[in-house]
Amino acid sequence: MLDDLPLVDHHVHGVVTGRLDREAFESLITESDRPMPSFESQLGYAIRRFCSPLLGLEPHASIDSYLSARAARSEPALSQLFLRAAGVSDFLVDTGYLGNMSELGALSAARTHEIVRLETELEYVAAHESSASAVPDAFLERLESRTRSAVGLKSIVAYRHGFHFDPSEPTRAEVRAALDRWYRTTSGRFPAGPSRVTDPVLLRWLLWSGVRRGLPLQLHTGFGDPDLNLRTADPLLLTDWLRLIEPTATPVVLLHCYPFHREAGYLAHVFPQVHLDVGLTTMYVGSRAPSVLAESLELAPFTKLLYSSDAAGPPELHYLGAAVWRQALAAVLDNFVANGDWSVPDADRVATLWGRENALRLYSLD
């Protein structure tokens, strides 16, 4: 059943279309920004196991054989091959990074929908406004415009500051003072150079602005690249903020979560507006994915679980996220059924909720 289930990948990025040599490919199959032997990992082994047959090789083909077979095809041909093999009906694309939705849709023959990144939109507005005082109203107007056809929002506050922030909504005066500080760091002309929004007051304001907009709000949590402080990406640090925003009923989606997927499951258990996925995690842990998926099923309501790959770059990752998730979940559910704990219809229902139906409902997709 899982093999034939059309998935909704609710958090994903685009593919690279330029030629990738070994060094470039390995740099895109790790979250590290340092040179790494990336094929010598659970993810590297999963690529050789699952992706080799699509290139006409035996599973577990050698690295050299795999890269040679890959080099024999153009990147667009590889993208079409792997994207369509993923069995995804809908991609929800974070356009803040590698976000070419039309290209992804054409290569995959799937529907694409936009997720708007809050920090990117504020940085865009600030780059086009000469006065800090004009930014708040201009940002809210842009947010309204940019989300008319979008299905959700995303924040990377975990990267820019962490979740150890004051959970209360900042006042307009606090926002204005923070904007003045931000503008002063660019020598009076914004932007004087690359400038990312990192002020915790502005990041809180973005979160609250996203909540007020009412669309599902995705938050990166847990595992990520070295720009992140993993200790402050624990979703439990969001508990007070989640209490404050609960009356709005705006859905909050905790992305990735590992190694805090059990903590995320607890938050989804106690807060009606919280949902989660273990995207990105699944393919990175490879053969250990069944353990992570089983732990994700411990506390979280089954109607709160979502599938995503968080794939970005090589199209193998878009395929691999789906292939590993399908195999790992099948192993977990088969075990539940074999032990007599679940019926086959129950297992089928949970797989369908997790892989597709929850996302269709949450993001109001047709």
N, C-alpha and C positions, 0 to 999 in steps of 0.2 A: 504493500500500500504506500509506504513512504517513497519508494522509487518513482511512483507515478504522481505524487502530490505536487501540484504547482505551488511553489513557495512565494511568499512576499518577503523580499529582502528589505527590511524597513530602515536599514542604515548602511549606506554604501557610498563609494566614491567612483570616479571614472577610471579608465584604463590609459596606460601610456601607449602611444602608437609609434614611437621611434624605436629603432633597432636597439636591443639590449645585449651587450656582451656579458661575460660571466660576472665581472666585477659589478656592473650596473644591476644585473639581475639579483645578485646576492645582497646588494645594498637595499633592495626593495622587499626582501623576504625576512627582514628582521626589524624590530622596533628600535634597535640601537643605531646611533648615527656615527659609530666607529666601525672601522673595518672588522668584519667578523667572518668566520668560516660557517656561513649561514646554512649550508646544506647539511652540516653535521648537527642536526637538531630535529626535534619532533616534526616541525614544519617541513624541513628539508626532506625527511624521509617520507612524509605524507605526500609531498609533490611527486617523488619518484614512484610511490605506491599507486596513487590515484590518477595522476596526470599522464604517466607514461603510455598507458593503453590508448589514449586519445591521439597520440602521435605515432601509433603503430608499433610501439615497443612493448615488451613484457613488463609486468609490474616489477618495481624495484630495479629498473634499468640503472646502469651506472650513471654517475653525474655527467661524464663526458658524452656518453651516448645520448642522454636526455638533451643536453645543450646542443649537440650536433643536429638532432632531429628537430629541435626548436628553430635553429638557425636556418633550416631548409625552407621555412615558411615565412611569409611577411608578417609583421606585427598585426595588421588589420585582419589577416586570415586567421592568425592565432586567437585574436580577440573574438571573432565570430565563432570559432570552433568551441572555445571554452565557455563563453557566455551562454551560448544556446544549449550546451550540454548541462548547464547548471539547473535547468528546469525551473526557472524563476519567471513568474508571470508579471511581477511588478517590482521595480527598483525605486526606493525612496532615496534620493540623491542629496547628500550634503554638498551644496554648491560652494561652500567655503574653501574646499580643497579638491582639486581634480574633478571639477563639477560640471563637465560638458554633458548635459543630459541628452541632448539630441543625438550626439555621437553614440552614447551608451545605448540609447533606444534603438538606433538603426542597426548597430552591431548585434544586439541581443534579440531583436524582434520582440522585446517586452515593453510594457508600458513604463513610463518614468514619471516621477512626481518629485517636487522640490521640497527640500528641508532647508530653511533659511537660517544661516548662522548669525547670531546676534552680534558678536564682537566684530565680525566683518562689516556689518551694516553701520555700526557706530563709527568705525575707522573710516569708512567711505564718507559718511556725513562730515566728520571732522576735517577730512582732507579738502572738502569743498566749501567749508564755512570759515570765513576769516575771523569771526568773533565767537568766543566761547558761549556767550549769552544766547546765540541763535541756535545752538546745537540741540537742546532738549526738544523744542517743538519740531525742528527739522528732522530729528531722528524719529520721533513718533509718527510724523507724516510719512517718512520713508518706510517705516516698518509696516504701516497700514497698506501702502502701495505694493511693497514687495511680497506681502503675504496674501494678496487677493486670490492668487491661484496656487499658493503653497499649501501643503498638508500638515506642516509642522515646523517647529523651531528647534534650534540646538544652541547650547552654550558649552564653551570649553573653559569655564571658570576653574576647573580642576587643574588645568595647565597654567593659566594666567596668575592664579593666586593660591587655590586650594579651597577646601570647603570649611575652613576655620574662619568664617566671616560672621559679622553681626547679622543675624537673620532678619532683622526688622527692615521695613521699606525705608530707604533714605528720603529725607525731605528734599524739596526743590532747592533749598539753600545749600544743603550738603552736596547735591549734585553739581550745582553751579560752582561751588568752591573747588570740588575735585576737577572739574573741567578747566578752571583757571590754572590749577597746578599743572595739569597735563599740557596745556598750551604753553606755559612758561618754560617747560623743559625743552621746547623746540625753538627757543630763541625768538619768540614772538611771531614766528611764521610757521603755520602748521600745514603740512609736516615739513620740518627742516631736513628730516631724514627718516629712515624706517622707524615707525613708532607704533607699538602695540598697546592696546588698552590693558593695563595691569592694575590700575588703582582699584582697591577692594570696594570703594564706594560706588564707582562706576559699574563694576561688575555686578554688584548687588542691584543696582538700578536696572541694568539690563535684564537680570533674572525676573525682577518684579514686573518690568515692562512686558516681558514675554508671558508671564502668568496672566497679566491683565488682558493680553491679546486673546487668550483662551484656547489657542491651538496646542496640541500635545508638545511638550517641551522636553527634548532629549538632553541628557547631561552625561558627558563622558565621566566614567568612574573607573577606578582601579588601573590595571595594567596599561602602560603606554610607553612612549619614548622617553629618553633621559631628561627632556625638558620638564618632566613631571616629577613632583615629590610624592611618591606612592603613599607615604604615611598620611598626607592630607587629602588623598583622593578616596579615602574610605567613606562610603555613602552614609555610614552612621553619623558622621559629622553634620549631615543635613537634617537631622531629626527635628531640631527646633524650628528650622525654616519650613519643613514639611507641615508641622503643626500650624504655623501661621498662615500658610497658603491653603490649607485644607478647605476653608469655606468657599474658595473660588471654584473648586471642583475641576481646576485645570489639570489634565493628566501630566504626570512627570514620568519620563521613561529613563531608567538607569541603564546606560550602555556598558557592555563588556563585563564590568564588575569584578572579574578575577583579580586577586584571590579573595575578594570580598563578596562572592556570589551568595554565600549563605547569609551574610549581613543584608544584602539586597533583598533576598527572599523574605527575611524577617520584616523589612520595611514594606514590601508588597503585601505581606500578611496583615499588617496592622493599619496601614493607611490605604483608604479606598482609591486614592488617585495615583498610587505608585504602581508602575509596571517595570519589567526588566528583561534584558536579554543577556546571553553570554557570547555575543558576537565577538569576532576577533579572537577570543579565547579558544574557541573550539578547534580551529585549524592549528593554532600555535601549540596546543597541548597534544595534538595528533592522536596517537594510540591511547592516550589517557582521557580522551574526550568522554567516553561513557561515564567515568567517575564524576566529572564535572557536571554533566547533564543530570545524572542521578541526584547529586547534591542540590542542584537547582530545583528539583521536584520535591524537596523535603518540606518546605514551608510555604512557598509561593503558591497562591491560588492558580490553578491551571489556566484560568482566563486572563492571567496577567503576564504570561510568558510570550515572548516574541522572538522570531528568527531574524538574525542579520549576519552578514559576513564581515562588514566593515572593510571590505576589500578595496584596495587602492593600488594602482600600478599594473603589475603583470596580470593578465586575465586569468591565469591559473588560480589566483586567490579567490576570484569570484566563483569559479567552479568548485574549488577545494572547500570553501566554507560550506557549500551545500552538500557536497559529497560526504565529507566527514560527519556533518551534522546528521544526515540521513542514516549513515551506518551506525553511528554511536547511539542515536536514539532508538533505532531498531533493536540494538543489543540490550539496552536498558529495559525497553518495554517487553521484549521477548522473555526476559528474566522474570519480570513481574507476572506475566501470564503463566510461565512455566511453574512458578511457585504457587499458583492458584490465588495470588493476591488481587489480580485484576482479570477482568474478562477481556476477550479480544475486542468487542465493541468499545469498551472503555479505553483500551490502548489506542485504537484507531481514532477515537474522538479527541484524546489529548494530543496526539500527533497532528491532527488537523487544526486544532485550536492553536497550537504552538507554531506550526509552520505557515499558517495562512489566515485562519478566520479571525484571530484576535487582532491582527494588524488591519484587516479589512474594516473591522468595526471601529477600532480606535482612531484610525485616520480618515474615517468616512469615505473609503474608496468604493467606487461602484462595483 
